[in-house]
Amino acid sequence: MKNILIVEDKIDGPMQGYDHVFSFRLNPADSFPDDYISAKEISAIYHSVYDGLAARLLDPAYDADFSDQGIKLLWCFKKELFDYAFTLALRYDVLKRVLRTFQGYEVFLPQPEFKRGGIQLASVVKKSPLAQSVGFHPVHLHEEAVPVPVPVPKGRRVRWPEYFSLGNLSKREVAVFSDFERSKSVLQHLKRRSPVIFSNHASPRTLWRAWSHGAAYGQVVYRPEHAGRFEKKVEGYVRKLKSEKIFSGFFFDDLDAEPWLREKLTGLFYTILPKVFGEAEGMRRFFKESRSLKSALLDEDVDPSKNVFCQIARQHGVQTFVELHGAIGGKHGLVPLTADKMFVWGKAQKKRLVDWGCPAEKILVSGNSRYRQYQRLKTQTVRHKVVKELGLDPERQIGLLVFAPVSRWHLLYERKMRANIAEALDAVVELCHEKHVQFVIKLHPADIRNTYYDEWIFRNECERDLIVVRKYDPMLLAKAVDFLVVYGSSYSVDGFALGKPVINIYEDFDPYPLLEEFKEYEVFLSANRKEELKDLLRKLIHKQLPKPERWDAAREDCLNATGTDPETYIASVLSHA
């Protein structure tokens, strides 16, 4: 009888003794060049998982049992649980598709070490109807084909107090708990209000930036060695979780998800709840010291620490605001809001969030505070700077390539994505031979250590026409280039905001489109095949494409282009909350 080995980890070395090998990560031994699931099918699973999970985690019936001093604990784990549930549902769906294809084969599955809350294919099979219809055999991988360990960077530990503040907090009216780069423009407009920057990381750099902006500083640093202080409390919530059956009746197709989600949430309780409790103590101290505080600005509210911050702020009468910092993709990072209100770029984004159930009065149209500072810069000055620093040819046009990280989906989407990227690069190189244009690839932060593009450029001998940039201000790059080619990234909006033509490629393969609210305006060019991309690029290079008819309308509706400066508006709302 023929057999198939199904693995989920990265392996290094030949896999012998199997007729086929199927892996959930790209491996040299893998027998399959294509994905087993389409973007449309991924999207359907996404919405099914989101709706089912949200109905349970946000059910008021569980508030009493899973609250601590007014903090709704289940709200803190919305994103972590969704990411886990979505991955589990996708893997189970793909596993069933593979087994249907290879019906009658003997199936071998490796037995990995147990990790609380982890997804193990062998366990998925044993706890699902698949165990009754297919014969499975546990197997230990060959010594030469063991999982490749991922190195963990070692950094210096800074021993700061668990709670630390600098400056007179009692007279501050606005707090900012956000990535500094995302809120830098707003902070500059808040100087007169002497804001306070809050952080949950020991960061001398953030402290220095707060001081240089005339801001006070508050910091909470949780230490894992202090987790024992909350052990009894955590155990109490774990016992409640076992008795409550929050996820009872939740199925992914025919797979009962209840034991998986309960185990995952149990793991989150043990690992993250002590941090939540420890940081909450420091946050309450911070709000007591900040007696005059009226409002707080955050870049998100789904991270457990920031979710807790919003809930404690509400207890102290402080309004919290989230500023949208990326294009709208999936629901799970945006709705429902824990913060009181959200700043969005335009009325088109507001409409989409309202359609998802967010109350209209909670959404404030502001524009994007990050864009205006770059829009005011002179293009030629920026171009000269970029060309000089990157060693580009000043006589040739510059195209910017921006792709989603190539390891994002771990097979469930990665194979097709890589094939699309390779096809796009082929089209780009063919155009470079005509000597009118050169291209820059700006890597996603998750790809900074990935050598995929460097190796591709070397193999195709196009070092003079195509360069890879790992760290550079992405907005300056968009300002300097002539046009952009974007795949699976909200960078399209950055290019549009700076007045650049943008080609979005292979949109047919995006599981949940990032730019849905822009579609009706048709401001982005689209190419889903190599020849389409080459044709559009040639027309852009030779200035043969007219400005889209609804360009100005899109800038107004999606970016609030003619409204008040976003940073001025946001600072004003925060100051008068």
C-alpha positions as CSV (number, residue, x, y, z in Angstrom):
1,M,0.0,0.0,0.0
2,K,1.3,3.5,-0.8
3,N,1.9,5.9,2.0
4,I,2.1,9.7,2.7
5,L,3.9,11.6,5.4
6,I,2.3,14.7,6.7
7,V,4.5,17.1,8.6
8,E,4.0,20.6,10.0
9,D,7.5,21.9,10.8
10,K,10.5,23.0,8.8
11,I,12.7,20.0,8.1
12,D,16.2,19.8,6.9
13,G,17.3,16.7,5.0
14,P,15.8,14.0,2.7
15,M,12.7,12.2,3.7
16,Q,13.0,8.6,2.5
17,G,10.6,5.7,2.7
18,Y,7.5,7.6,1.7
19,D,5.6,7.8,-1.6
20,H,4.6,11.4,-0.9
21,V,5.4,14.1,1.6
22,F,3.0,16.9,2.5
23,S,4.1,19.8,4.8
24,F,2.5,22.8,6.3
25,R,5.8,24.7,5.6
26,L,7.8,24.8,2.4
27,N,10.3,22.0,2.5
28,P,12.7,20.6,-0.1
29,A,11.2,17.1,0.3
30,D,7.6,18.3,-0.3
31,S,5.8,16.6,-3.1
32,F,3.3,19.3,-3.8
33,P,3.8,22.5,-5.8
34,D,0.3,24.0,-5.2
35,D,-1.8,25.1,-2.3
36,Y,-4.8,23.0,-1.3
37,I,-7.1,25.9,-0.5
38,S,-8.1,29.1,-2.3
39,A,-8.3,32.7,-1.0
40,K,-12.1,32.6,-1.3
41,E,-12.2,29.5,0.9
42,I,-9.8,31.0,3.4
43,S,-12.1,34.1,3.6
44,A,-15.2,32.0,4.3
45,I,-13.4,30.2,7.2
46,Y,-12.1,33.5,8.5
47,H,-15.6,35.0,8.9
48,S,-17.1,31.8,10.3
49,V,-14.4,31.6,13.0
50,Y,-14.6,35.3,13.8
51,D,-18.4,35.3,14.2
52,G,-18.4,32.1,16.3
53,L,-15.6,33.3,18.6
54,A,-16.9,36.8,19.1
55,A,-20.3,35.5,20.1
56,R,-18.7,33.6,22.9
57,L,-16.0,35.9,24.2
58,L,-18.2,39.0,24.2
59,D,-21.2,37.3,25.8
60,P,-22.1,39.3,28.9
61,A,-23.1,36.1,30.6
62,Y,-19.4,35.4,31.3
63,D,-18.5,38.9,32.5
64,A,-19.1,38.1,36.2
65,D,-17.1,34.9,36.3
66,F,-14.2,36.3,34.2
67,S,-13.7,39.8,35.6
68,D,-11.0,41.1,38.0
69,Q,-11.6,44.4,39.6
70,G,-13.7,45.6,36.7
71,I,-11.5,44.2,34.0
72,K,-13.2,41.9,31.5
73,L,-10.5,39.3,31.1
74,L,-11.9,37.5,28.1
75,W,-11.7,40.7,26.1
76,C,-7.9,40.8,26.6
77,F,-7.4,37.6,24.6
78,K,-9.6,38.3,21.6
79,K,-6.8,38.4,19.1
80,E,-4.7,35.6,20.5
81,L,-7.6,33.2,20.5
82,F,-8.8,34.2,17.1
83,D,-5.3,33.7,15.6
84,Y,-5.2,30.2,17.2
85,A,-8.7,29.2,16.2
86,F,-8.3,30.5,12.6
87,T,-5.0,28.5,12.2
88,L,-6.7,25.4,13.6
89,A,-9.7,25.7,11.3
90,L,-7.5,26.2,8.3
91,R,-5.2,23.3,9.1
92,Y,-8.1,21.0,9.6
93,D,-9.7,22.0,6.4
94,V,-6.5,21.5,4.4
95,L,-5.8,18.2,6.2
96,K,-9.2,16.9,5.1
97,R,-8.6,18.0,1.5
98,V,-5.2,16.2,1.4
99,L,-6.7,13.0,2.8
100,R,-9.5,13.1,0.3
101,T,-7.0,13.3,-2.5
102,F,-5.0,10.4,-1.1
103,Q,-7.8,8.2,0.0
104,G,-6.6,4.7,0.7
105,Y,-3.1,5.7,1.5
106,E,-1.4,4.8,4.8
107,V,-0.9,8.1,6.6
108,F,2.2,8.8,8.8
109,L,2.2,11.7,11.3
110,P,5.2,12.8,13.5
111,Q,4.7,12.9,17.2
112,P,6.0,16.3,18.4
113,E,6.6,17.2,22.0
114,F,3.5,18.4,23.8
115,K,3.1,22.2,24.3
116,R,0.1,23.6,26.1
117,G,-2.3,25.3,23.6
118,G,-0.3,24.1,20.6
119,I,-1.7,22.6,17.4
120,Q,-0.4,19.1,16.7
121,L,-1.7,17.3,13.6
122,A,-1.6,13.9,15.3
123,S,-3.8,15.2,18.1
124,V,-6.2,16.9,15.6
125,V,-6.6,13.6,13.8
126,K,-7.2,11.5,17.0
127,K,-9.8,14.0,18.3
128,S,-11.7,14.3,15.0
129,P,-13.9,12.0,12.8
130,L,-10.8,11.5,10.6
131,A,-9.6,8.9,13.1
132,Q,-12.5,6.6,12.2
133,S,-12.0,6.7,8.4
134,V,-8.3,6.7,7.9
135,G,-5.5,4.5,9.2
136,F,-2.8,6.6,10.9
137,H,0.6,5.7,12.2
138,P,2.7,7.8,14.6
139,V,6.3,8.2,13.4
140,H,9.5,9.9,14.7
141,L,11.4,11.9,12.1
142,H,14.8,10.7,11.0
143,E,17.7,12.1,12.9
144,E,18.7,14.0,9.7
145,A,15.3,15.4,9.3
146,V,14.5,16.9,12.7
147,P,12.8,20.3,13.0
148,V,15.1,23.2,12.5
149,P,15.3,25.3,15.7
150,V,14.6,29.0,15.4
151,P,17.3,31.0,17.1
152,V,16.1,33.4,19.8
153,P,18.0,36.7,19.9
154,K,19.7,37.4,23.2
155,G,19.4,41.0,24.5
156,R,20.6,42.8,27.5
157,R,18.2,42.9,30.4
158,V,17.5,46.4,31.8
159,R,16.6,46.2,35.5
160,W,14.1,49.0,35.9
161,P,11.6,49.3,38.8
162,E,8.2,47.6,38.1
163,Y,6.7,51.1,38.2
164,F,8.5,54.2,37.2
165,S,7.5,57.8,36.4
166,L,9.2,61.0,35.5
167,G,7.7,64.5,35.5
168,N,4.7,65.9,37.4
169,L,1.9,63.5,36.3
170,S,-0.7,65.3,38.4
171,K,-1.0,68.2,35.9
172,R,-1.0,66.2,32.6
173,E,-4.2,66.0,30.6
174,V,-3.4,63.7,27.7
175,A,-1.6,60.3,27.8
176,V,-0.2,58.5,24.7
177,F,0.3,54.7,24.8
178,S,1.4,54.0,21.3
179,D,4.3,53.1,19.0
180,F,6.2,56.4,18.9
181,E,6.6,56.6,15.1
182,R,2.8,56.2,14.6
183,S,1.9,59.0,16.9
184,K,4.9,61.3,16.5
185,S,3.0,64.1,14.6
186,V,0.2,64.2,17.2
187,L,2.7,64.4,20.0
188,Q,4.3,67.4,18.4
189,H,0.9,69.1,18.4
190,L,0.3,68.2,22.0
191,K,3.4,69.9,23.3
192,R,1.4,72.8,24.7
193,R,-0.7,70.3,26.7
194,S,2.4,68.7,28.2
195,P,1.3,65.1,27.6
196,V,2.5,62.0,29.3
197,I,3.9,59.0,27.4
198,F,3.1,55.7,28.9
199,S,5.0,52.5,28.1
200,N,5.0,48.8,29.3
201,H,8.6,48.3,28.2
202,A,11.8,49.3,29.8
203,S,13.0,51.6,27.0
204,P,15.6,54.3,27.6
205,R,15.0,55.5,24.0
206,T,11.3,56.1,24.7
207,L,12.1,57.9,27.9
208,W,14.5,60.1,26.0
209,R,11.9,60.9,23.3
210,A,9.4,61.8,26.0
211,W,11.8,64.2,27.6
212,S,12.7,65.7,24.2
213,H,9.0,66.3,23.4
214,G,8.4,68.0,26.8
215,A,6.3,65.1,27.9
216,A,6.2,63.3,31.3
217,Y,6.8,59.6,31.4
218,G,5.1,56.6,33.0
219,Q,6.2,53.0,32.8
220,V,5.1,49.6,34.0
221,V,7.5,46.7,33.7
222,Y,6.2,43.2,34.5
223,R,8.8,40.7,35.8
224,P,8.0,37.0,35.2
225,E,9.7,36.0,38.4
226,H,6.9,37.7,40.2
227,A,4.2,35.5,38.7
228,G,3.9,33.6,41.9
229,R,2.0,36.5,43.5
230,F,-1.0,35.8,41.2
231,E,-0.8,32.0,41.2
232,K,-4.0,31.4,43.3
233,K,-6.0,34.0,41.3
234,V,-4.9,32.4,38.0
235,E,-5.8,28.9,39.2
236,G,-9.2,30.2,40.2
237,Y,-10.0,31.4,36.7
238,V,-8.7,28.1,35.2
239,R,-11.1,26.2,37.4
240,K,-14.0,28.4,36.2
241,L,-12.9,27.9,32.6
242,K,-13.2,24.1,33.1
243,S,-16.7,24.4,34.5
244,E,-18.2,27.2,32.3
245,K,-17.9,25.5,28.8
246,I,-17.6,28.8,27.0
247,F,-16.9,27.1,23.7
248,S,-19.5,24.3,23.9
249,G,-21.1,23.6,20.5
250,F,-18.4,25.5,18.5
251,F,-17.4,23.4,15.5
252,F,-15.0,23.8,12.6
253,D,-16.8,21.7,10.0
254,D,-17.1,18.4,11.9
255,L,-14.2,19.1,14.3
256,D,-15.3,19.9,17.9
257,A,-13.3,23.1,18.7
258,E,-14.3,23.2,22.4
259,P,-11.4,21.2,23.9
260,W,-8.9,23.0,21.7
261,L,-10.0,26.5,22.5
262,R,-10.4,25.7,26.2
263,E,-6.8,24.3,26.3
264,K,-5.5,27.4,24.4
265,L,-7.3,29.8,26.8
266,T,-6.0,27.8,29.7
267,G,-2.5,28.3,28.4
268,L,-3.1,32.0,27.9
269,F,-4.3,32.2,31.5
270,Y,-1.2,30.6,32.8
271,T,1.2,32.6,30.6
272,I,-0.4,36.0,30.1
273,L,-2.8,36.6,33.0
274,P,0.0,37.1,35.6
275,K,1.4,39.8,33.3
276,V,-2.1,41.4,32.9
277,F,-2.5,41.4,36.7
278,G,1.0,42.8,37.3
279,E,0.6,45.6,34.7
280,A,-2.9,46.4,35.9
281,E,-1.4,47.2,39.4
282,G,1.0,49.7,37.8
283,M,-1.6,51.2,35.6
284,R,-4.0,51.9,38.5
285,R,-1.1,53.7,40.2
286,F,-0.4,55.6,37.1
287,F,-4.0,56.8,36.8
288,K,-4.1,57.8,40.5
289,E,-1.0,59.9,40.0
290,S,-2.4,61.4,36.8
291,R,-5.3,63.1,38.5
292,S,-5.9,65.7,35.7
293,L,-5.9,63.2,32.9
294,K,-8.8,63.5,30.5
295,S,-7.9,61.3,27.5
296,A,-5.5,58.8,26.2
297,L,-4.4,57.9,22.6
298,L,-3.4,54.4,21.6
299,D,-2.4,52.8,18.3
300,E,-4.6,49.7,19.0
301,D,-6.7,48.1,21.7
302,V,-6.4,44.4,21.0
303,D,-3.0,43.7,22.6
304,P,-3.8,42.4,26.2
305,S,-1.8,45.3,27.8
306,K,-3.5,48.0,25.8
307,N,-6.9,46.4,26.2
308,V,-6.4,46.4,30.0
309,F,-5.2,50.0,29.9
310,C,-8.5,51.1,28.1
311,Q,-10.6,49.3,30.7
312,I,-8.8,50.8,33.7
313,A,-8.8,54.2,32.1
314,R,-12.6,54.0,31.8
315,Q,-12.8,53.2,35.6
316,H,-10.9,56.5,36.2
317,G,-13.1,58.6,33.9
318,V,-10.4,58.9,31.2
319,Q,-11.6,58.6,27.6
320,T,-9.5,56.4,25.3
321,F,-9.0,56.9,21.6
322,V,-7.5,54.5,19.0
323,E,-5.9,55.9,15.8
324,L,-6.3,53.6,12.8
325,H,-2.7,53.0,11.6
326,G,-3.2,50.7,8.7
327,A,-5.7,49.8,5.9
328,I,-8.8,47.9,7.0
329,G,-8.4,44.2,6.4
330,G,-10.0,41.8,8.8
331,K,-12.4,42.5,11.6
332,H,-10.4,40.8,14.4
333,G,-7.9,43.7,14.9
334,L,-10.6,46.4,14.9
335,V,-14.0,45.5,16.2
336,P,-15.5,45.5,18.7
337,L,-13.8,48.5,20.2
338,T,-12.6,48.4,23.8
339,A,-11.5,52.0,23.5
340,D,-14.2,54.7,23.7
341,K,-13.6,56.0,20.1
342,M,-11.5,55.5,17.0
343,F,-9.9,58.0,14.6
344,V,-10.2,56.8,11.0
345,W,-8.8,58.1,7.8
346,G,-12.0,58.9,5.9
347,K,-15.8,58.4,5.7
348,A,-15.3,55.3,3.5
349,Q,-13.5,53.6,6.4
350,K,-16.1,54.8,8.8
351,K,-18.9,53.3,6.7
352,R,-17.1,49.9,6.5
353,L,-16.7,49.8,10.3
354,V,-20.4,50.8,10.8
355,D,-21.3,47.9,8.5
356,W,-19.4,45.6,10.8
357,G,-21.4,46.8,13.8
358,C,-19.3,49.5,15.3
359,P,-21.6,52.4,16.5
360,A,-21.2,55.5,14.2
361,E,-20.8,57.8,17.2
362,K,-17.6,56.0,18.2
363,I,-15.9,56.7,14.9
364,L,-14.2,60.1,14.2
365,V,-13.0,61.0,10.7
366,S,-9.6,62.6,11.1
367,G,-7.4,61.6,8.1
368,N,-4.0,60.0,8.7
369,S,-1.7,62.0,11.0
370,R,1.4,60.3,9.5
371,Y,0.8,61.4,5.9
372,R,0.8,65.2,6.1
373,Q,4.4,65.6,7.2
374,Y,5.6,63.6,4.1
375,Q,3.1,65.3,1.8
376,R,4.7,68.7,2.7
377,L,8.2,67.5,1.6
378,K,9.5,68.5,-1.8
379,T,9.6,65.4,-4.0
380,Q,12.8,66.3,-5.8
381,T,14.7,66.9,-2.6
382,V,13.6,63.5,-1.2
383,R,14.4,61.8,-4.5
384,H,17.9,63.2,-4.6
385,K,18.5,62.0,-1.0
386,V,17.2,58.4,-1.7
387,V,19.0,58.1,-5.0
388,K,22.3,59.1,-3.4
389,E,21.9,56.9,-0.3
390,L,20.8,53.8,-2.2
391,G,23.2,54.1,-5.1
392,L,20.5,54.4,-7.7
393,D,20.8,55.7,-11.3
394,P,19.5,59.3,-11.2
395,E,18.7,59.2,-15.0
396,R,16.3,56.2,-14.8
397,Q,12.8,56.0,-13.4
398,I,12.4,54.2,-10.0
399,G,9.7,51.6,-9.3
400,L,9.1,50.4,-5.8
401,L,8.1,46.8,-5.1
402,V,6.4,46.0,-1.9
403,F,5.3,42.4,-1.1
404,A,3.6,40.8,1.9
405,P,6.1,38.6,3.9
406,V,6.9,35.4,2.0
407,S,6.5,33.2,5.0
408,R,3.2,34.6,6.2
409,W,0.8,31.7,5.6
410,H,3.0,28.6,6.1
411,L,1.6,26.7,3.1
412,L,-2.0,27.6,3.4
413,Y,-1.4,30.5,1.0
414,E,2.4,30.6,0.7
415,R,2.9,28.5,-2.4
416,K,0.7,30.5,-4.6
417,M,2.0,33.7,-3.2
418,R,5.6,32.8,-3.9
419,A,4.7,31.7,-7.4
420,N,3.0,35.1,-7.9
421,I,6.0,37.0,-6.6
422,A,8.4,35.1,-8.8
423,E,6.2,35.8,-11.8
424,A,6.1,39.6,-10.9
425,L,9.9,39.6,-10.6
426,D,10.2,38.0,-14.0
427,A,8.1,40.8,-15.5
428,V,10.1,43.4,-13.7
429,V,13.5,42.1,-14.9
430,E,12.4,41.9,-18.5
431,L,11.5,45.6,-18.3
432,C,14.8,46.5,-16.7
433,H,16.6,45.2,-19.7
434,E,15.0,48.0,-21.7
435,K,17.1,50.4,-19.5
436,H,14.3,52.9,-18.8
437,V,13.6,51.8,-15.2
438,Q,15.2,50.4,-12.0
439,F,13.4,48.8,-9.1
440,V,13.8,48.8,-5.3
441,I,12.3,46.0,-3.2
442,K,11.3,47.2,0.3
443,L,11.2,44.2,2.6
444,H,8.4,43.7,5.1
445,P,9.8,43.8,8.7
446,A,9.0,40.1,9.0
447,D,11.2,39.4,6.0
448,I,14.3,41.4,7.0
449,R,16.4,38.3,7.7
450,N,15.0,36.4,4.7
451,T,17.4,36.1,1.7
452,Y,14.8,34.9,-0.8
453,Y,15.0,38.1,-2.9
454,D,18.8,38.4,-2.7
455,E,19.2,34.9,-3.9
456,W,16.7,35.5,-6.7
457,I,18.5,38.7,-7.9
458,F,21.8,36.8,-7.8
459,R,20.5,33.9,-9.8
460,N,19.0,36.3,-12.5
461,E,22.1,38.5,-12.6
462,C,20.1,41.7,-12.2
463,E,22.0,43.4,-9.3
464,R,22.2,46.7,-11.3
465,D,18.5,46.9,-12.0
466,L,17.0,45.5,-8.8
467,I,18.1,46.2,-5.2
468,V,16.8,45.0,-1.8
469,V,16.2,47.5,1.0
470,R,15.8,46.2,4.5
471,K,15.7,49.3,6.7
472,Y,14.6,52.6,5.3
473,D,11.8,55.0,6.0
474,P,9.0,53.5,3.8
475,M,7.3,56.8,3.4
476,L,10.4,58.5,2.0
477,L,10.8,55.7,-0.4
478,A,7.2,56.1,-1.6
479,K,7.8,59.9,-1.9
480,A,10.9,59.4,-4.0
481,V,9.8,56.8,-6.6
482,D,7.8,57.2,-9.8
483,F,5.3,54.4,-9.1
484,L,4.7,51.3,-6.9
485,V,3.9,47.7,-7.4
486,V,2.2,46.2,-4.3
487,Y,1.1,42.7,-3.4
488,G,-1.0,42.0,-0.3
489,S,0.0,45.2,1.6
490,S,-1.6,48.4,2.8
491,Y,1.4,50.2,1.4
492,S,-0.8,50.9,-1.6
493,V,-2.5,53.6,0.4
494,D,0.8,55.1,1.4
495,G,1.7,55.5,-2.3
496,F,-1.8,56.9,-3.2
497,A,-1.6,59.4,-0.3
498,L,1.7,60.7,-1.8
499,G,0.2,61.0,-5.2
500,K,1.9,58.0,-6.9
501,P,0.4,55.5,-9.4
502,V,0.0,52.1,-7.7
503,I,-0.4,48.7,-9.3
504,N,-1.9,46.1,-7.0
505,I,-1.0,42.6,-8.2
506,Y,-2.8,39.3,-7.8
507,E,-5.7,40.6,-5.9
508,D,-7.6,37.5,-6.9
509,F,-5.5,35.6,-4.3
510,D,-6.0,37.9,-1.3
511,P,-8.1,36.1,1.4
512,Y,-9.5,39.3,2.9
513,P,-8.9,42.4,0.7
514,L,-7.1,45.3,2.5
515,L,-8.5,48.0,0.2
516,E,-12.2,47.1,-0.1
517,E,-13.3,50.7,0.6
518,F,-11.2,52.0,-2.3
519,K,-12.7,49.7,-5.0
520,E,-15.5,51.9,-6.1
521,Y,-13.1,54.7,-6.9
522,E,-10.8,52.6,-9.2
523,V,-7.7,54.6,-8.2
524,F,-5.4,51.6,-8.1
525,L,-4.3,49.8,-11.3
526,S,-4.7,46.0,-11.2
527,A,-2.7,43.1,-12.7
528,N,-3.4,39.4,-12.1
529,R,-1.1,38.0,-14.8
530,K,2.5,38.6,-15.9
531,E,1.6,40.1,-19.3
532,E,-0.9,42.4,-17.7
533,L,1.8,43.7,-15.3
534,K,4.3,44.2,-18.0
535,D,1.8,46.1,-20.1
536,L,0.8,48.4,-17.2
537,L,4.5,49.1,-16.3
538,R,5.3,50.0,-19.9
539,K,2.4,52.5,-20.0
540,L,3.5,54.0,-16.6
541,I,7.1,54.3,-17.8
542,H,6.1,56.1,-21.0
543,K,3.4,58.3,-19.3
544,Q,0.6,56.7,-21.2
545,L,-2.0,56.3,-18.4
546,P,-4.3,59.1,-17.5
547,K,-5.2,60.1,-14.0
548,P,-8.1,58.1,-12.7
549,E,-11.4,60.0,-12.9
550,R,-12.3,59.6,-9.2
551,W,-8.8,60.2,-7.9
552,D,-9.8,63.4,-6.0
553,A,-13.1,61.9,-4.7
554,A,-11.1,59.0,-3.3
555,R,-8.6,61.3,-1.6
556,E,-11.5,63.1,0.0
557,D,-13.6,60.1,1.0
558,C,-10.8,57.8,2.0
559,L,-8.1,60.2,3.3
560,N,-10.1,63.3,4.3
561,A,-7.8,65.2,2.0
562,T,-9.4,68.7,2.3
563,G,-10.2,68.4,6.0
564,T,-8.3,69.9,9.0
565,D,-4.8,68.6,9.4
566,P,-5.2,65.2,11.0
567,E,-2.6,65.8,13.8
568,T,-4.3,69.2,14.6
569,Y,-7.7,67.6,14.7
570,I,-6.7,64.6,16.8
571,A,-4.7,66.8,19.3
572,S,-7.8,69.1,19.6
573,V,-10.2,66.2,20.3
574,L,-7.8,64.7,22.9
575,S,-7.3,68.1,24.6
576,H,-11.1,68.8,24.9
577,A,-12.3,65.3,25.8
